[in-house]
Amino acid sequence: MARSRTHNGPDDETLWNQFRSGDENAFARLYQNYVQTLYHYCAHFATDRALIKDCIHDLFVELWKHRTTIGPTTSVRFYLMASIKRKLVRHLTAEQKLVSQDEITNGRRVGDMLPGADPSHENLLIAHEEDSFMNDCLHQALDKLPRRQREAVHLRYFQNMSNEEISALMQINIQSVYNLIFGAMSNLKRYVTLENVSL
């Protein structure tokens, strides 16, 4: 996996190790590099903006508090996104604000196979459709997607995560990742077409 490099500075893995050693500047750089990424990621499955900000703040406070016992990582982004999701979901569940699984998947179980589809074929379709959806209507169309589809698309196309990373972060199998992204692409194509026609 390629390391993420900050502009005119050390890569994230180096910053992470410096932070673990007690370097406050490195810690501040990590916060600056990822606070917006974490905020936008959380906004895909939570509407309480104040709660999102509180969770991010609490996460970084805990990271600094436990810096001496935190291990190394080859993907700071993955570590932080997985951590913030766990923290936010715990808060949402406690407040009974987490959308039910049926609502998230719009009535379809995440593990359901798409009839007649296989992973390699889905990959080809996803790659073929990708450029068509990156237009001015995309963000409006994304808002119409079921939450799990929207999260998978955000991770795949905005965070450039691999299907394996998405699988681990969302705690679903690889086939479910293919299904979510394929379903999202199909929905986006329909939404964007409808919006373009109505313009």
C-alpha positions in Angstrom: 0.0 0.0 0.0 1.4 3.4 -0.9 2.0 5.8 1.9 0.1 9.0 2.1 2.4 12.0 1.9 1.4 15.4 3.2 2.3 18.5 1.1 5.9 19.4 1.6 6.2 17.2 4.7 6.7 13.7 6.0 4.3 10.9 5.1 1.4 9.9 7.4 3.1 6.8 8.7 6.1 8.9 9.8 3.9 11.5 11.4 2.0 8.6 13.2 5.2 7.2 14.6 6.4 10.7 15.7 3.0 11.3 17.4 3.4 7.9 19.2 6.7 9.1 20.5 5.1 12.3 22.0 5.6 14.8 19.2 2.9 17.4 19.6 3.6 19.0 16.2 3.2 15.6 14.4 -0.1 15.1 16.3 -1.3 18.5 15.2 -0.4 17.8 11.6 -2.4 14.5 11.7 -5.4 16.4 13.1 -5.2 19.0 10.4 -4.7 16.4 7.7 -7.7 14.3 8.7 -10.3 16.3 10.6 -12.2 17.2 7.4 -11.9 13.7 6.0 -13.3 12.2 9.1 -16.1 14.8 9.3 -17.3 14.2 5.7 -17.1 10.5 6.2 -19.3 10.6 9.3 -21.8 12.9 7.6 -22.7 10.0 5.3 -24.4 8.1 8.1 -25.2 10.7 10.8 -27.1 13.9 10.6 -26.1 15.3 14.1 -23.3 17.6 13.1 -22.5 18.6 16.7 -22.2 14.9 17.7 -19.8 14.3 14.8 -17.6 17.1 15.9 -17.7 15.9 19.5 -16.8 12.4 18.4 -13.8 13.6 16.4 -12.6 15.7 19.3 -13.0 12.8 21.7 -11.1 10.5 19.3 -8.1 12.8 19.1 -8.1 13.4 22.9 -8.1 9.6 23.4 -5.4 9.1 20.9 -3.1 11.6 22.6 -3.9 10.1 26.0 -3.1 6.6 24.9 -0.3 7.5 22.5 2.3 5.3 24.3 0.2 2.2 24.0 -1.0 2.7 20.4 0.7 0.5 17.9 2.1 1.3 14.5 -0.1 1.3 11.4 0.6 1.2 7.6 -2.6 3.1 6.9 -3.3 6.1 9.2 -6.4 7.0 7.2 -7.9 3.5 7.6 -7.1 3.4 11.3 -8.7 6.8 12.0 -11.8 6.2 9.8 -12.4 2.8 11.5 -12.0 4.3 14.9 -14.3 7.3 14.3 -17.0 5.0 12.9 -16.9 2.7 15.9 -17.1 5.7 18.2 -20.0 7.4 16.3 -22.0 4.2 16.0 -21.7 3.6 19.7 -23.1 7.1 20.4 -25.9 6.7 17.8 -26.9 3.3 19.1 -27.0 4.6 22.7 -29.2 7.5 21.6 -31.3 5.1 19.4 -30.7 7.3 16.3 -29.0 4.6 14.2 -31.1 3.8 11.2 -32.3 0.2 11.1 -30.5 -2.2 8.8 -33.5 -2.6 6.7 -33.7 1.2 6.0 -30.0 1.4 5.4 -30.1 -1.3 2.7 -33.5 -0.1 1.3 -35.0 -3.5 1.9 -32.2 -5.6 0.5 -29.9 -7.6 2.7 -26.3 -6.5 2.2 -25.1 -10.0 1.4 -27.7 -10.7 -1.3 -26.2 -11.5 -4.7 -27.3 -9.6 -7.7 -28.9 -12.0 -10.2 -26.5 -13.0 -13.0 -23.7 -10.9 -11.7 -20.2 -11.9 -10.7 -17.4 -9.8 -9.1 -15.3 -9.6 -12.2 -18.3 -8.5 -14.3 -19.3 -6.0 -11.7 -15.8 -4.5 -11.6 -15.9 -3.9 -15.3 -19.3 -2.3 -15.1 -18.3 -0.1 -12.2 -15.1 1.1 -14.0 -17.1 1.8 -17.1 -19.7 3.9 -15.4 -17.4 5.8 -13.0 -16.6 8.7 -15.3 -20.2 9.2 -16.4 -21.3 9.9 -12.8 -18.7 12.5 -11.8 -20.6 15.5 -13.0 -22.5 18.5 -11.5 -25.5 16.3 -10.5 -23.5 13.8 -8.6 -23.7 15.2 -5.1 -27.5 15.6 -5.4 -27.8 12.0 -6.7 -25.5 10.7 -3.9 -27.9 12.1 -1.3 -30.7 9.9 -2.7 -28.7 6.7 -2.2 -29.4 4.3 0.7 -26.9 5.0 3.5 -24.8 1.9 3.0 -24.5 2.5 -0.7 -23.5 6.1 -0.1 -20.8 5.1 2.4 -19.4 2.5 0.0 -19.2 5.0 -2.9 -17.6 7.6 -0.6 -14.9 5.2 0.5 -14.3 3.8 -3.0 -14.3 7.0 -5.1 -13.6 9.8 -2.7 -11.2 8.1 -0.3 -9.7 5.8 -3.0 -9.9 2.7 -0.8 -9.6 -0.8 -2.2 -12.5 -3.2 -2.0 -10.6 -5.1 0.7 -10.2 -2.0 2.8 -13.9 -1.1 2.4 -14.8 -4.7 3.4 -12.8 -4.4 6.6 -14.0 -0.9 7.5 -17.7 -1.7 6.8 -17.4 -5.2 8.3 -18.9 -6.9 5.3 -17.6 -9.4 2.9 -16.0 -8.6 -0.5 -19.1 -9.7 -2.4 -21.2 -7.3 -0.4 -18.9 -4.5 -1.3 -19.3 -5.3 -5.0 -23.1 -5.5 -4.6 -23.3 -2.1 -2.8 -21.2 -0.3 -5.3 -22.9 -1.9 -8.3 -26.3 -1.1 -6.8 -25.1 2.5 -6.1 -23.8 2.9 -9.7 -27.2 1.7 -11.1 -29.1 4.1 -8.9 -26.8 7.0 -9.7 -27.2 6.4 -13.4 -31.0 6.5 -13.0 -31.0 9.5 -10.7 -28.6 11.5 -12.8 -30.5 10.7 -16.0 -33.8 11.8 -14.4 -32.2 15.0 -13.1 -30.6 15.8 -16.5 -34.0 15.3 -18.2 -35.7 17.7 -15.8 -33.2 20.5 -16.3 
